[in-house]
Every structure is written in structure tokens, then in C-alpha cells.
Amino acid sequence: MSNTHHTEIPDQLWQQAQTLVQHGWAGNLQEIVTDALRRYLESHQAVLTETFIQEDVGWGLHGEE
């Protein structure tokens, strides 16, 4: 399953992405955006997990959300 989303991309990023596609480093812009989003989410997973744990501990110790 996939979703379609529309977004604005700064001109400089768009040009860099197009250059990667033109030189064969990526098949198309969709591959670049998907890979970039995946890498962002993976790199921030630890931060999200830590935040959730801290909230749970705070609630457990103090009954606060």
C-alpha cells in the first residue's frame, strides 16, 4: 500500500535530486524522497522511544501525563 502526497521542495534540493536522477544515482525522485524519509524516521526512532519512556516513567511515578 502507498499514499500520494503533495509537498513543496526548495529549488536547490529539487535541482540536486534531479542531478542524482540524471546521473543514474537514483531511478526517480520518488526513490529519493522515500529513502530520505525512511532514513529520517530511522535516525529519530531512538529519540521517540526515549520520549515515550520518559513520559511513561513520569506518569508511573507521579501520575502525570
N, C-alpha and C positions, 0 to 999 in steps of 0.2 A: 504494500500500500504506500502511496506517496501523496503529497499535497503540493499544490501550486500556490506560491506566494509572490507578491509583487513588492519590490523594495527599491529604494534609491541607493545607488552605489556612486561614491565620489569619482569624478572623472579620472583622477590619477590611478585609482585602484582598477577601474574598468580598463584603462589602457594597458596596465601591467598584466591583467588577466588575459586580455586579447593577445598580447605578445606571447604569453605562455602557450596559448592555443595555437597561434600561427607557427610557432617553432616546434610544435609537437610534444610539448611537456604535459599537456592535458588535452583530452579529447574535445572538450567543450566547456563553456562557462559553468554549466550545471555541475560538472565533476569538481571544479574548483570550489564552488560555493558549498557543495555537500561535504567535501573533505575539510574545508575551513571550519564549518560548523561542527563537524564531528571532533576535530582537534580541540576546538574551543571548549566544547562540553566535557571532553575527557580531561583536559587540563584544569578545569574548575570543579570537577567532581569531588575532590578532597575538601575543598572549601565548603561546598554544600553539605557534605556529610558532617563536617566538623560543626557547622552552624546548627544542624538538626540535633546533633548530640548535645551541644551546649543548651539548646532550648529544652530538651528532654530532662537533662540534669537539673536545670533551673526549676522546671515545673515539679520534678520529684522532690527537690529539697525545700522549695518554698511555696509550692502550689501556684506558681505564677506562670503565665504564658508569655 
